[in-house]
Amino acid sequence: MKIEFLDKKDRSLLEQFYRESYSPKYILLRKDFFDWYTVKNPNYRDRFPDGQLPVLVLRDDKRILAHWVCGAQKFNFFGRNFSMFWTSNWMVHPDFRHRGLGALITNFLQKLPVDVLAANMVTKESRNVLERLNYQYQDLNRYLAVFSDEALNLVNHRNDPRVRDRLREVIIPAKNGDFANIEPVSAFAEDYNEFWHSGFAPVAQGGARDADFLNWRYPQAPFFEYRCFVVKDNQKKIKGVIVLRIDEIRNTNYRACRMLEFFTDPEWAKLAAEFVISYARREKCVFLDYYNLFSGFDSFFAEAGILKNDSVLSTEIPRLTQPVAHENWFINAVFWKRNPEISNETFFNFDKWYTTSGDSDQDRKNF
Ligand SMILES: CC(C)(COP(=O)(O)OP(=O)(O)OC[C@H]1O[C@@H](n2cnc3c(N)ncnc32)[C@H](O)[C@@H]1OP(=O)(O)O)[C@@H](O)C(=O)NCCC(=O)NCCS
């Protein structure tokens, strides 16, 4: 048995592993999705040598027994650049679980010359194992704006008066505003990079959302239609970014607005938050949600009616709209750092991390 990044020529082993470990409709079996998610990631070229896929596998000659999918990312932390892997799909073949293989391949990942490892959407079963491997677990902040009583119909616990009343309280009325400063864009260009490097990047820590990255992550993503917007001041300089997706809610005629990215210069945050509400209403969504680890916009969100929310609805949203999970689920992240230069105290202070549900691998339709 050996652990290595999978050679492209052995891709058929990966397909076999997916067929045996996931449902046959699993999205990573779609070559176009897999290629976009891995080799087309703009950070891939610098980090993974020619001929290899960014998929760390534990294998013998005939099959793969366990794997982690890795995506390289540039990572800015208090003005310094570190290397990071976003990892996902930690999977041990169902016939080989509870034999230490999951821990073995994770140990190997932790020895690679990468400063930070991160993973999102960690399952209940795996949280315990990762914490024993010194990963730090964090639930993402959940934000919710509810637009109509119809949203209440979606909640399993709607007959519980505490849940009903709590949700009624947060229903927000329609507002009109002047949103001429907010424009849809089909791609992010060089003027966006100017904003990113001087406007937002210095405020938050974490993965670089430069134009290359955002263009790959949203406009070029297969299967999903993301709606991207920029906020411009009166001199047409970019001051902020918003990315939304409108999801159909399973087995209903309702729609939900999922906010994936939101970052602006502070003076534009209120207008941007109001725009999002107004847009979601116009698209006939019954609620809007957003997940992140960055609390910098909380007060602007609260003013617009997007509330930090621990209500039962916010834990049910993944079940309602998440293309993969059919269960209530907290959207979370785990982080592990290798580099002792970054102190634990600053690193695990997540208020400054700009991580959103758009970083995660949740956007995966099964077919
Ligand atoms: C989660 C998963 C990857 C774990 O892999 P695994 O090979 O079964 O786990 P391991 O045998 O290496 O380690 C787990 C066991 O070792 C134990 N353990 C003991 N010492 C340990 C150590 N130092 N570090 C880690 N685990 C340790 C754990 O408590 C656990 O005990 P268990 O067998 O009673 O569950 C596997 O269950 C899986 O593929 N699940 C389905 C997909 C999934 O949920 N993926 C996670 C996405 S985040």
The ligand as an SDF file (V2000), in Angstrom:
LIG
                    3D

 48 50  0  0  0  0  0  0  0  0999 V2000
  -14.8830    9.4370    8.3670 C   0  0  0  0  0  0  0  0  0  0  0  0
  -14.0180    8.3590    7.7590 C   0  0  0  0  0  0  0  0  0  0  0  0
  -13.1990    8.9610    6.6270 C   0  0  0  0  0  0  0  0  0  0  0  0
  -13.0740    7.8240    8.8560 C   0  0  0  0  0  0  0  0  0  0  0  0
  -12.2290    6.8550    8.3190 O   0  0  0  0  0  0  0  0  0  0  0  0
  -11.9020    5.4890    9.0910 P   0  0  0  0  0  0  0  0  0  0  0  0
  -10.8060    4.8230    8.3450 O   0  0  0  0  0  0  0  0  0  0  0  0
  -13.1240    4.7150    9.3460 O   0  0  0  0  0  0  0  0  0  0  0  0
  -11.3690    6.0600   10.4740 O   0  0  0  0  0  0  0  0  0  0  0  0
  -10.1200    5.4690   11.2960 P   0  0  0  0  0  0  0  0  0  0  0  0
  -10.3330    4.0110   11.4480 O   0  0  0  0  0  0  0  0  0  0  0  0
   -8.8330    5.9370   10.7170 O   0  0  0  0  0  0  0  0  0  0  0  0
  -10.2050    6.2760   12.6320 O   0  0  0  0  0  0  0  0  0  0  0  0
  -11.3110    6.2620   13.3440 C   0  0  0  0  0  0  0  0  0  0  0  0
  -11.1400    5.4520   14.5880 C   0  0  0  0  0  0  0  0  0  0  0  0
   -9.8450    5.4830   15.1480 O   0  0  0  0  0  0  0  0  0  0  0  0
   -9.9160    6.0170   16.4790 C   0  0  0  0  0  0  0  0  0  0  0  0
   -8.6650    6.6830   16.8460 N   0  0  0  0  0  0  0  0  0  0  0  0
   -7.8920    6.2810   17.8420 C   0  0  0  0  0  0  0  0  0  0  0  0
   -6.8230    7.0360   17.9410 N   0  0  0  0  0  0  0  0  0  0  0  0
   -6.9060    7.9480   16.9690 C   0  0  0  0  0  0  0  0  0  0  0  0
   -6.0600    9.0100   16.5720 C   0  0  0  0  0  0  0  0  0  0  0  0
   -4.8960    9.3150   17.1890 N   0  0  0  0  0  0  0  0  0  0  0  0
   -6.4290    9.7510   15.5230 N   0  0  0  0  0  0  0  0  0  0  0  0
   -7.5750    9.4820   14.8880 C   0  0  0  0  0  0  0  0  0  0  0  0
   -8.3810    8.4920   15.2250 N   0  0  0  0  0  0  0  0  0  0  0  0
   -8.0670    7.7260   16.2610 C   0  0  0  0  0  0  0  0  0  0  0  0
  -11.1090    6.8950   16.3800 C   0  0  0  0  0  0  0  0  0  0  0  0
  -11.6800    7.2030   17.5950 O   0  0  0  0  0  0  0  0  0  0  0  0
  -12.0430    6.0270   15.5460 C   0  0  0  0  0  0  0  0  0  0  0  0
  -12.6370    4.9600   16.2780 O   0  0  0  0  0  0  0  0  0  0  0  0
  -13.7830    4.0410   15.6430 P   0  0  0  0  0  0  0  0  0  0  0  0
  -13.1060    3.0620   14.7400 O   0  0  0  0  0  0  0  0  0  0  0  0
  -14.4100    3.4050   16.8030 O   0  0  0  0  0  0  0  0  0  0  0  0
  -14.6930    4.9340   14.8580 O   0  0  0  0  0  0  0  0  0  0  0  0
  -14.8610    7.1800    7.2190 C   0  0  0  0  0  0  0  0  0  0  0  0
  -15.7160    6.7540    8.2260 O   0  0  0  0  0  0  0  0  0  0  0  0
  -15.7010    7.5210    6.0040 C   0  0  0  0  0  0  0  0  0  0  0  0
  -15.2400    7.4160    4.8880 O   0  0  0  0  0  0  0  0  0  0  0  0
  -16.9730    7.9310    6.2290 N   0  0  0  0  0  0  0  0  0  0  0  0
  -17.9140    8.2910    5.1850 C   0  0  0  0  0  0  0  0  0  0  0  0
  -17.5760    9.6100    4.5290 C   0  0  0  0  0  0  0  0  0  0  0  0
  -17.4600   10.7280    5.5110 C   0  0  0  0  0  0  0  0  0  0  0  0
  -18.2580   10.8900    6.3990 O   0  0  0  0  0  0  0  0  0  0  0  0
  -16.4170   11.5230    5.3010 N   0  0  0  0  0  0  0  0  0  0  0  0
  -16.1080   12.6310    6.1380 C   0  0  0  0  0  0  0  0  0  0  0  0
  -16.3370   13.9160    5.4090 C   0  0  0  0  0  0  0  0  0  0  0  0
  -15.7730   15.2470    6.4200 S   0  0  0  0  0  0  0  0  0  0  0  0
  1  2  1  0
  2  3  1  0
  2  4  1  0
  2 36  1  0
  4  5  1  0
  5  6  1  0
  6  7  2  0
  6  8  1  0
  6  9  1  0
  9 10  1  0
 10 11  2  0
 10 12  1  0
 10 13  1  0
 13 14  1  0
 14 15  1  0
 15 16  1  0
 15 30  1  0
 16 17  1  0
 17 18  1  0
 17 28  1  0
 18 19  1  0
 18 27  1  0
 19 20  2  0
 20 21  1  0
 21 22  1  0
 21 27  2  0
 22 23  1  0
 22 24  2  0
 24 25  1  0
 25 26  2  0
 26 27  1  0
 28 29  1  0
 28 30  1  0
 30 31  1  0
 31 32  1  0
 32 33  2  0
 32 34  1  0
 32 35  1  0
 36 37  1  0
 36 38  1  0
 38 39  2  0
 38 40  1  0
 40 41  1  0
 41 42  1  0
 42 43  1  0
 43 44  2  0
 43 45  1  0
 45 46  1  0
 46 47  1  0
 47 48  1  0
M  END
$$$$
